[in-house]
C-alpha cells in the first residue's frame, strides 16, 4: 500500500459538481492499493499517519500530529500511485489492485483511520472521476510505502 500525505490548510473533493468532503487544516491522503496488501499494511500505515509529526508547535517546529491539532483528514483512492513507467511513455497499472480487492481494502483503511482518529473522516468515492482541491501547507508532502518501511 502506498500513500501520499499532504499537509493542507484546506482540501475538498467534488464529484459531478457536488462537494462530498472538505476539511480545513489537516491531511489529504491519497491511497494506492496493490494485490499483496494485507491488514498489517493498513494497521502500520494508519498508526504511522496518525502519529506523524508534521504540524508546527508553538516554536515553529514540526512536532505535532494531526490528532494533536484536532485536524481533519480526507482519504482518496488513487490507483495511479502504482504506475510503472519502466517501458515506454504510457504508464502501466498492472500492480494496482482490481476493484474487487481494492474497494474492501480502501474501506478497511478508512474504518481503521476513523477508529484511530476517534471521528469520521472525509473521503472520495472509489473509481469516481473526482476533482480534488487543496492548499498545500508548507508545502509538506510525504510518500510512504508499506512494502518499503525504510523509505
C-alpha positions in Angstrom: 0.0 0.0 0.0 1.4 3.4 -1.0 0.2 6.7 0.4 0.9 10.3 -0.5 0.3 12.5 2.5 -0.1 16.3 2.1 -0.3 18.7 5.0 -3.1 21.1 4.0 -4.6 24.4 5.1 -7.8 23.2 3.4 -8.9 20.4 1.0 -12.0 19.2 -0.7 -13.3 16.5 -3.0 -16.0 17.3 -5.6 -17.8 14.7 -7.7 -20.2 15.8 -10.5 -20.0 19.4 -9.3 -21.2 18.3 -5.8 -18.8 18.7 -2.8 -18.6 15.4 -1.0 -15.8 16.1 1.5 -14.0 19.2 2.9 -11.6 20.0 5.7 -9.7 22.9 7.0 -6.2 22.3 8.5 -5.2 18.6 8.3 -4.1 15.9 5.9 -5.1 14.9 2.4 -4.1 11.3 1.9 -4.0 9.6 -1.5 -4.0 5.8 -1.2 -2.9 3.2 -3.8 -3.7 -0.4 -3.1 -2.0 -3.5 -4.6 -2.9 -7.2 -4.5 -0.2 -8.1 -2.0 -1.6 -5.6 0.6 -2.9 -7.1 3.9 -4.5 -5.8 7.1 -1.0 -5.4 8.6 -0.2 -2.8 5.9 -3.3 -0.9 6.9 -2.6 -1.1 10.6 1.1 0.0 10.1 0.2 2.9 7.9 -2.7 4.2 10.0 -0.6 4.1 13.1 2.3 5.9 11.3 0.0 8.6 9.7 -2.0 9.5 12.9 1.3 9.9 14.8 3.2 11.7 12.0 4.5 14.9 13.5 4.2 17.4 10.6 2.4 20.3 12.2 4.2 23.2 13.9 4.2 23.6 17.7 4.4 27.0 19.4 8.1 27.2 18.5 7.5 26.7 14.8 8.9 23.2 14.9 7.1 20.3 13.2 6.4 18.5 16.4 2.6 17.9 16.4 0.4 15.2 14.8 -2.9 15.7 13.0 -4.6 14.3 16.1 -2.7 16.8 18.4 -4.0 19.8 16.4 -7.5 18.4 16.0 -7.1 18.5 12.3 -9.2 16.9 9.6 -8.4 14.0 7.2 -9.6 13.3 3.7 -8.7 9.9 2.2 -8.9 9.5 -1.6 -8.2 6.2 -3.5 -5.7 6.6 -6.3 -4.6 3.6 -8.3 -2.1 5.7 -10.3 0.2 5.6 -7.3 1.3 2.2 -8.5 2.1 3.3 -12.1 5.0 1.6 -13.7 6.8 3.7 -16.3 9.8 1.4 -16.9 8.9 0.7 -20.5 7.7 3.4 -22.9 5.8 6.5 -22.0 2.4 5.1 -21.2 2.1 4.1 -17.6 1.2 0.5 -16.7 -1.1 0.0 -13.7 -0.7 -3.8 -13.5 0.5 -3.5 -9.8 -2.7 -1.7 -8.8 -5.3 -4.0 -7.3 -8.5 -4.7 -9.1 -11.7 -3.1 -7.6 -13.0 -6.4 -6.1 -9.9 -6.5 -3.9 -9.1 -2.8 -3.6 -12.6 -1.5 -2.6 -12.8 -3.6 0.6 -9.2 -2.7 1.5 -9.9 1.0 0.9 -13.0 0.7 3.2 -10.9 -1.0 5.8 -8.3 1.7 5.6 -11.0 4.4 6.1 -12.5 2.5 9.0 -9.1 2.0 10.7 -8.3 5.7 10.3 -11.7 6.7 11.8 -11.2 4.4 14.8 -7.6 5.7 15.3 -8.8 9.4 15.0 -11.9 8.8 17.1 -14.1 10.6 14.5 -15.5 10.4 11.0 -13.1 11.4 8.2 -13.7 12.7 4.7 -13.4 10.5 1.6 -13.6 10.5 -2.1 -15.5 7.8 -4.0 -13.7 4.8 -5.2 -13.4 4.8 -9.0 -15.2 8.1 -9.5 -13.8 11.0 -11.5 -13.1 13.4 -8.7 -11.9 17.0 -8.5 -9.5 17.2 -5.6 -8.6 20.7 -4.4 -6.1 21.6 -1.8 -3.9 24.3 -0.4 -0.7 22.5 0.5 0.7 23.9 3.7 4.5 24.3 3.5 4.5 22.6 1.2 4.7 19.3 3.1 4.2 16.2 1.1 5.3 12.7 2.3 5.3 9.4 0.5 5.1 6.2 2.5 5.1 2.6 1.1 4.1 -0.1 3.5 6.4 -2.5 1.5 9.4 -0.3 2.0 9.4 0.8 5.6 12.9 2.2 5.2 11.8 4.7 2.6 
